[in-house]
Amino acid sequence: VNKEMSLLARPPKVQVKSSVGAGDAMVSGIVYAQVHNLDLLKTARLATALGAYAVTRIGAGIDRTKVQEFEKQVEVEVLSGQEIADQLARMGGSPWQESSQS
């Protein structure tokens, strides 16, 4: 939710191994998005994908390719601000595409 729109993000169905750290992973996505000035749509997709990824494993570490796959599977429902959401969707892309090279 921000002043322009509100979204509801639904994670992909995954096989849960452990829920430990799922909330932390989601918050890390929100922090990453804030630091990198990502829009709300990308923030919702990234944070939800990171939370979903976290429950599929036990222990630390991250596979950016897998997170990007999960991002594509996150379903986002626009609760308000559809026009802005349409503009953002046309921009597309994963927020990690640019930085995954570094």
SULBEL-V438591 format. One line per field, one symbol per residue. burial: I if it has 16 or more other ideal C-beta (glycine too) atoms within 10 Angstrom, else O. A space follows every 10 residues. Layout:
# SULBEL-V438591
burial = ???
This chain:
# SULBEL-V438591
burial = OOOOIOIOIO IIOOOOOOOO IIOOIIOIIO OIIOOOOIII IIIIIIIIII IIIIIIIOOO OOOOOOIIOI IOOIOIOIOO IOOIIOOIOO OOOIIIOOOO OO
